[in-house]
Amino acid sequence: MAPNAETSVATAVLPDEEELTCEKLYGPYPSAIPIPHVDKAGKTPPTQMITSAKTMFDITVPDHRDAGTPDEWVPRDGRLVRLTGRHPFNVEPPLSVHNKYKFITPSSLHYVRNHGACPKLKWEEHTVRVGGPFVPNKLELSMDEIAAMPVRELPVTLVCAGNRRKEQNMIRQTIGFNWGPSGVSTNVWKGVLLRDMLLKAGVSERNMAGKHVEFIGIEDLPNKVGPGPFAEEVWGKNVKYGTSIPLARAMNPAYDVLVAYQANGEVLQPDHGFPVRLIIPGYIGGRMIKWLKDINVIGHETMNHYHYHDNRILPPHITAEESLSGKWWYKPEYIFNELNINSAISAPDHNETISISKNIGKDYEVAGYAYTGGGRAISRVEVTWDEGTNWYLADIERKEKPTDYGMYWCWIWWTFKIPVSEFIGTKELWCRAWDESNNPQPLNPTWNLMGMGNNQVFRVKIHIDRRPNGEVVFRFEHPTQPGQQTGGWMTKIHEKPESAGFGKLLEQNQETEESKPPPPTKSDDGEKLFTMEEIAKHNHEEDVWIIVNDRVYDCTDYLELHPGGVDSIIINGGADSTEDFDAIHSQKAHKMLERYFIGKVDPASKSDHVEEKEQVNEAGHKIALDAKKKIAFQLREKIVLSRDSFLLDFALQSPEHVLGLPTGKHVFLSAKINDELVMRRYTPISSNYDVGCIKFVIKAYYPNKRFPNGGKMSQHLDQLKIGETIDIRGPVGEFDYISQGNFTIDGEACHANKFNMIAGGTGITPVMQIAAEILRHPEDLTHISLIFACREENDLLMRSTLDEWAEKFPKKFTVHYILSDAWPKGWKYSTGFVTKDLFEKQLFPAASDCYNLMCGPPIMLEKGCVPALTALGHKRQTIFSF
């Protein structure tokens, strides 16, 4: 009968201490009871069935994906990510599972690599044969006989050779399926040393050179390539899964090669080789034969089909065709046996978010695993968030006790605390491991046909997102997601490496399988046709298409070059922007756009309707603005402020709506004026704190000698009557103030302790919007110095509010006015134009934590402000113009 956990024997002896079992050292072991998903919705068996289960077979409901397959009899955990569909069973746990359990993995959540159906074997019937020409005493051992031999028990980390392969598949498709970073797990394995079994069969430890030990499993698998190259051992239609290792390694007690029948104190689960399997510590999982049947000592490397046509790392230039024509599979130097060094980040997880405002003064604990081969210890793990300029040592939790021979066969888990504030301005978080041979992970990937041994530095992207409720968060993005799960920065074309060992990536401009759209049809003139549904998918910064006059343009490569900023294009991403584009672009811009033409809109798809969901903020208020479409807002009040300025108050869709405008952003106002669509950017003076309304302070530009027609939009707004509407769309803009001096410019995180603000005329509105947000929050200690320039005193919009702020918040806010054309008697502020001397006197001096925000007439900014600021030592990257 199969042994139970109580038959475990002592396996570690510490000096001057009691004899310790593995369970005392590494237990208690986590539950091995699988929790199937009985339907697509993730429903699980009754709680009573799970909690009362003594073994996995007390779970009598299969996972719904196994129904109707040869493996329906095997209870399996529904949390495992399936990499090859329903069958065969190839899975890895989510990284979050590893992060929860860390050192010892629950057996039911251990990764699985199966090539076919799981053999249904019985302990009482199965035997293992030991034979071959160099075995004097042939053996056929029952499982009870094996279990009666001297016991060896130890923890070993198993790693699939394809761990992290999906990253390689995003560079160029390999011949393997999509393993993520969780093709690795650790159990405590119990069994018999292979050395003891071979000695029992009379195998000699002398003259071992050139001899190998061959291992063959019981399952029959399909032949991949035909009869093979060996006349003395022709491969048939079906072949066994097998491999071999040098006899010298098998006989060396330091290497702990194990014929195992237990994991974590219980008999092996069917997917892990019940009743017996091979464990070769420090080797790839593909050499550890499951459902072991034959052990042969032979005078050469095995001729088994799978030993050659699996688990090889070929040079990066070798394609599938070349691998066969050049017989690369049979060149011994490319075999993958011993594990290479690797690590990954498990926390933060993919798409995990951290609220910036709630965590800005806290630390975040980054975590992950690292492993290596050869019995070597991981000597250090390093973390960087400045792309390798500085590396910081992580804390390592060393759970594994070395063997009597000083060998380490397990992964380590590491942590590192980073102040959340350090994520501001950080694009990526990296980790890398070193082992005691001073072997580190490489910075860059090297592609290979099987996608094996992928171990470049693990990189997590850091983004700043705004949730629908207005909360600003850090969002973390891993390279890929396992199997057919979508997501990951390496799935995006522009994120792929420039090369991966075989020259420039010729497929750089090809879509990956994950994001590749269905082949478009052709128009009558031979141009590609794209459906509205397909176009709508390309609506973000990494991949943005727009439609102008039924022509489709891929503007991704133009984003950084666009004078109007990234948002101006993103706001139209995946949609028809004909009106908007025509309204604000010249014929020259239309010609430039043609460089990015990729096809036309399929006319048949124009009637497609997509139901839109209303967004709400965390307080439950509906959000008024929509970045993708114009909304008509009705004027409900107009207040004249001066001879040419006025306040307009528009009602939102309901008294309960809030605007949904991030601080620092603005909106587009559009209207048909004399049969011409006119669009202009405006910043409202209201915010998300003003429910049910959006307010603007407008200065009307009437016809004059310099501009005979005056300002089209400002005059149209001046003539607007109560009850009439204006079309508004947004938010849009490159600047986004978050809190406590944290903000982004074009998505790049920045921080300031001091803001110099320079406004000319109606340019006061965007800087006032930011100042109001800072002054509204006592905990925000950001300091502001404002210079407000106008032609004459009556042009100083919102002056009473500015003076009130200066009086109420003297330590945080100062304002200085300058008039260029006329000023009253006794004017105590400046006159003329902005100068270097004025800035030196009124503004904060140049510093890394001081940013300059400007909005006003271009001539004022370009000829006055920028030269003066740079002359005072302010760097260009700290000068921003709305």
C-alpha positions, 0 to 999 in steps of 0.5 A: 500500500502507498505510504502515508506522511507518518513514514517520513524519516529524519533528513536534516541534522543540525550540529548540537540540535535534535534531528529535524524532519522536513515537515518540522523544517518546512511545514506545515504543508499547505493543503493539497485539496484541489478546488475545481471550477465546476462552470465557466463562472468559477463556481466551486464545489460545496464548501462541506466537500472541500473542508471535509476532504481527506485526499484529492479524490474526495472531490468528486466534481471535475473541473468543467474544462476536463468534462469529456476529456480522458482526464475527467477522473482527475480532480484539478484546481480551477485557479490554475491557468490553462496554457493549451486549452482543455487538453492536454493539461499544461498549467501554471498558478497565477503569480498571486498564488505563488506570492501567497504561499511562497516557499512551499507550493500546494501540490494541487497548485504546482505547475503541470507539463503533460504531453498527453492524457494522464495515465491511470495507474495503481500503486499495487500494480505498478513496477519500476524496472532497472536494467541495461547492459551495465546492470549486473542484477536486473530488478523489477521493483514494486512500489512497496519495495521501493518505499521500503528502501532507505528514504531521502526527503528534501525540498526541490524547486522544479522549473519548466524549461519554458518558464517565461516563454511568452516573452519570447513569443512576443519577440518572435513566435517560438514552437512552444506555447505561452508559459508565463513566469509561474512555470516554477514550483517547490514541493518537499519530495520523498523517495529513494536516491537513484544511487541506492537503487543502482547500487542495489542492482549491482551498478559499479562506481568505477569506469563511469565515463561515457555511460548514461542512465536512461529513464523511460515513462509509461505513456505512449505519445505521438512521434513528432518527426518520423523514424529519427536518425538512429538505425539501431533504434527507429522511432515508431508511430508512438514513442515513450517520453524519456531522457538520460543523464550521465551515470557519474551524476546519478551515482554522486550522492551530492546531486540527490537524484531521487526516485520519488513517490511522495510530495509534501507528505502525501502520495504523488498526485496523478498529474505529478507522476503517481505513483513514482517519478524522477526528481533531478535537483537543479535540472529543468523539469523536462528531464524529470520523467513522470510515471517512471517505468524503466531505468537503464544504464547504457553506454551512450546518451539515450536515443529517445525521441523526446530527449532530442526533440525537446528541451534544447536552446538553439542559436537565435538565428536557427528557424524551424526549417533550419533546425531540421535541415541542419540536424541541430536537434542532435548537436549535444552542445545545445541541450538544456539540462541544468537551470540557468539563473532567473527571477521575477517580480510577484508583487506588484502583480500585473494591473495592481494599482496603488492610490497615490494620495492614500499611499504617498507617505508610505512604503510598498513592499516589492516581492518576488522569487529567484532560482538557479541551477547546479546546487548553487545558492542565490547570493543576492537579488537587486532591484532598480527603478532608474533603469539600472543606474542604481541597484539596491540589495533586496532582503532574502528569506532563506528557508532552505537548509543546505544539504550535507554537501552544501547544495541548494536546490530551491528558489528563494523569496525576496522583498524590498521596501520602496517609498511610494514617492519613488514611483513618481517619475519612474517608468519601470521597476526591474529585478535581477538575481546573482548566484554564488558563481557571480552569474547575473541575469542578462539585461536583454533577451536572446531568442531561441526556437523553443523559447527556453531558458528565458531569463533576462532582467524582469521588468514591470512598467509603472503607469499613472492612471485616473480611475472613473471616480477621479482617483489617481493611481499607480498601475503596474504592468508585467511583460506578459500574461500566461497562456491566452490571457491578454495584457502585458507591455511586451504585447505592444509592438513599440515595446519590443526589443530592437533585437534579440540575437538575430539582427534587427527584428524584421517583424517589428511592424507586424502585429503579435498573435495576441493583438493581430486583427483579422485580415481586412478586406480590400476596397474597390481601389485596392486599399485595405478596409477596416471595420469601425469595431476594429478601429475602435480598439486602437484608442490608447497611447501605445496604439492610436488610429483616427478616421478623417474623411473615411480614411484611417490613419495610424498616428502612434508614431506621431504622438510625441511630435504633435504640437498640440500634445498627445491628448489631442490625438488620443481624445479622437483615438479609435473614432471619426475625427473628421470635424475636429481635424478639419476645424483646427488643422491646415492643408499642410497638416492634412498633407502630413497626415497622409504619411500615416495612412493605412486604409479606409473605413469599411462602409458596411460597418458604419451602422455598428452601434456600441452601447455606452456606459455612464461613468460615475465617481466614487461618491456616486455622481455621474460624470458629465464629460466624455472624451470621445464625443461632444455633449451639448451643454445649455447656458443658464447664466451669463455675468458681465465682468468688464467691457470685454469679459464675462462669466458663462455658467452652463448646466450639466446633464442633471443637477447631480452630475459632476464635470469629471475634469482632472486638475490641469486639464481643459476641454474643447468647445466647438460650434458651427460659426458661419457654416464653419466648424470652429474648435477652441480649448478652454479651461473652466473655472469650476471643478469636480467640487461644483456639482451640476455646472461648468463655468468659464470666464471668457474674454471676447476678442472683437475685430481690430486693426491687427485682427479684422475678424476678431476671435470667432469663438469668443465672439460667438460665446459673447452672443450666446443666449440663455437656453442655447447650447455649446458643444463640449468634449474632454478632458484633454491636455498634457498636464494633470495635477494629482496632489501634494506636488505630484503631477504628470506631464504627458503621462510622465510623473513629476514632483514640485515643492514650488510652482512659479505661475505666469499668466497673460490675459485669459491664461489665468484660468488653467493656473488658477485651476491648479492653485485652487486645488492646492489651496483647497487642501491644507495638507498640500504644502506646495508653494505658489508664486503667480505673476499675472500680466494684462494690458490694463487693470480691468483685464485682470480677471478674477482679481478679487479671488486672487487677492483673497487667496493671497490674504488667506494663504500668505505662506503658500500663495503670492500674486504680483500683477503687471500691466503693459498699456495703462495703469491707474495712479498709485499702481503699486505693482509692475508695469511694462512687460515681463523681464528677467529682473521681474522674475528674479524678484518675484519668482522662486529661484531655479531648483530641481523641485521648482516648476514653471507653469505658463499660459498666455499669448505665444509672443509673451511666452516665447519672447519674454518668459522662456528666455528670462526663465532659462537665463535664471537657470530654470531647465527646459524640462521644468518649464511648461506651457498650457 
